[in-house]
Amino acid sequence: MAGKLMHACVYDGSVTGVVGLKHVQVPVPTPSKDEVLIKLEATSLNPFDWKAYKLKALLRPLLARNSPLIPGTDVAGEVVEVGSGVKKFKPGDKVVAILRLIPGGGLSEYGVANEKLTVSRPPEVSAADGAGLPIAGLTAHMALTQYAGLNLDGSGPQKNILVTAASGGVGQYAVQLAKLGGAHVTATCGARNVDLVKSLGADEVLDYRTPDGAALRSPSGRKYDAVVHCTTGVSWSVFEPNLSENGVMIDLTPGAAAMWTCIVKNVTCSGKRLAPLMLIPKDDRNLVCLVELVKERKLKTIIDSRHRLGRAEEAWRKCIDGHATGKIIVEQ
């Protein structure tokens, strides 16, 4: 598709939000040896998308001159071209994929993804449902299986797990996966989303604006073996009394204070600990698992809103606002 142009929404100039998005025509990317070119059908936005693009001045030196910065990494669509080294895919295959953070590509008509970060999408999984999975779903999966030690087949002793911001992009998946693993799940969210989070399987739901919600106290008096912390603004001193003897708080948005607490707990060999989580996908194994769970109707993507590519700035604004219920989807 050399020489063909496509519609894209690029980050251009401002660091204050939607002002930095610009609709342009740019060349369709060419897949390298180990990449596939995907005609995009849906892209989901993550907070990291706009936070990273606020650092445009730092990212620019990592790009080829005049290469556009196109937000969005979590996509679903159809393969239209493959690199010479690609073995698993061919044109016409429906897929879910994670694009490279730099230069991105999700808010456009076409994107290139490494074969290792691309998985087949069965007919039972819609483009929007599939696009919601990669970063948010993989983060929830990693937190629960690798950090909390939960077996998704339900084997092993039952764990008590708290999920904060449970109606958000990561939280919705964390609640469902934790219940799939047989955990007792306590969740926090705003009052308007209590019924939704209960429908996802949470055993106890706290309105975070109430005293008990702010204190993260389980209504049944349970101590948490693990906390999947999906928001900010809650100190370690709130989590510590609610953790079991060897409980872990998994911080998905760690700041300086969290990193320091992590170091102190490791040095003092404390049973209760804080574990910062940074997702760096390396292969397709866990994404294959998530897509299969959606296919089997054991996992679902809650969609906050859908936006056309031509109005992507509305999705961008909503992502920055930070109060979405589930995933924000841009459809091409």
C-alpha positions, -999 to +999 in steps of 0.1 A: +000+000+000+030+022-006+021+058-013-015+055-001-027+081+024-050+075+054-069+096+079-052+099+113-056+119+144-021+130+155-008+147+186+004+181+176+018+207+199-002+213+230+001+194+263-032+205+277-055+179+262-077+179+232-062+210+218-032+188+208-051+166+185-052+173+148-069+155+119-045+149+090-037+127+060-005+107+065+010+078+046-002+043+054+026+026+074+045-003+058+050-034+079+085-046+086+096-082+084+079-093+116+049-070+115+013-071+101-005-042+087-040-040+101-071-021+087-084-009+121-120-014+131-118-003+168-093+013+191-096+017+229-080+045+248-060+042+280-050+069+305-014+062+295-021+073+259-027+109+268-002+110+297+025+097+274+017+122+247+020+151+271+057+142+269+059+149+232+090+169+235+108+139+250+093+114+226+101+133+194+139+124+194+129+087+193+111+092+160+122+096+125+120+131+113+084+141+103+070+108+117+036+115+132+027+107+168-006+089+166-022+080+200-036+046+207-021+011+211-050-012+217-067-022+185-088-047+166-092-051+129-083-071+098-049-080+085-043-065+050-006-071+046+021-091+063+059-088+066+081-114+049+088-131+083+053-134+095+041-170+099+008-169+119-013-145+099-024-137+064-045-110+048-082-113+058-075-126+093-094-108+121-071-098+150-066-080+183-032-063+187-010-040+207+007-014+186+041+001+196+037+031+220+060+051+197+048+061+172+014+045+182-012+044+155-045+036+170-063+068+161-060+062+124-073+039+096-043+015+095-017+004+121+013-020+122+018-045+150+045-070+158+033-106+151+042-115+187+017-090+201-011-099+177-037-126+183-066-141+163-100-127+169-129-153+166-163-142+152-177-144+187-155-114+198-165-080+184-139-055+173-149-032+202-148-059+228-115-071+215-099-037+214-107-031+250-087-061+262-049-055+256-035-030+282-064-030+307-071-067+305-035-077+306-028-054+336-057-070+355-045-105+345-009-098+355-019-083+389-041-112+399-021-142+385+015-130+390+013-106+420-017-120+439-010-156+431-046-163+419-053-193+397-080-185+372-092-221+371-103-216+407-078-241+422-060-233+454-073-217+486-098-189+483-084-154+484-100-122+496-093-095+470-101-058+469-104-040+436-105-002+437-121+019+409-138-013+399-160+003+372-130+016+353-111+001+324-088-022+345-111-026+374-140-041+354-117-069+342-101-074+376-134-081+393-144-106+366-111-124+365-109-125+403-144-141+405-134-166+378-105-176+401-129-182+429-119-152+450-142-133+474-142-099+458-147-065+475-149-036+452-150+002+453-167+026+428-190+056+427-227+052+438-240+052+402-219+021+393-226-001+424-252-022+405-229-026+375-200-038+396-222-062+415-234-076+381-197-083+372-195-106+402-183-085+432-195-100+465-193-066+483-193-031+468-183+000+486-192+036+475-158+052+478-174+085+490-188+069+522-167+066+554-164+028+550-156+032+514-129+057+520-114+035+548-117+004+524-132-016+552-148-049+540-185-050+552-179-086+562-148-077+582-124-096+559-088-088+555-075-086+520-049-111+507-044-087+477-056-053+466-057-044+429-054-006+432-066+010+400-067+047+411-047+073+429-049+094+460-051+067+486-021+063+510-004+032+522-017+039+557-052+033+545-044-001+529-021-015+556-047-022+584-070-038+559-044-063+546-040-099+558-007-109+575+011-114+541-012-093+520+000-073+490-012-040+476-006-040+438-003-003+428-011+002+391-003+039+392+027+041+415+042+075+424+073+084+444+056+077+478+046+042+466+080+034+453+096+045+487+071+023+506+079-006+484+117-002+492+111+002+529+089-029+531+114-050+512+143-038+534+124-045+566+111-079+553+076-069+563+048-095+556+025-068+543+039-052+511+033-028+483+041-040+447+042-014+419+031-029+386+043-018+352+030-038+322+054-044+294+038-070+270+064-093+255+043-120+238+007-130+230+001-157+256-020-139+281-039-119+254-048-152+238-062-163+271-083-131+275-097-133+240-107-170+246-125-160+278-145-134+259-153-160+233-166-183+260-186-155+276-167-158+308-154-123+304-169-092+289-158-057+280-179-029+295-180-001+270-184+035+283-189+052+249-182+048+212-168+075+190-161+078+153-125+085+142-136+118+128-147+128+163-118+112+182-112+144+202-144+136+221-130+103+232-097+119+240-115+145+262-135+118+280-103+098+286-086+128+302-116+135+323-110+101+340-145+091+350-154+066+323-173+035+332-154+008+313-136+014+281-137+043+256-138+031+221-130+048+188-144+031+157-130+035+123 
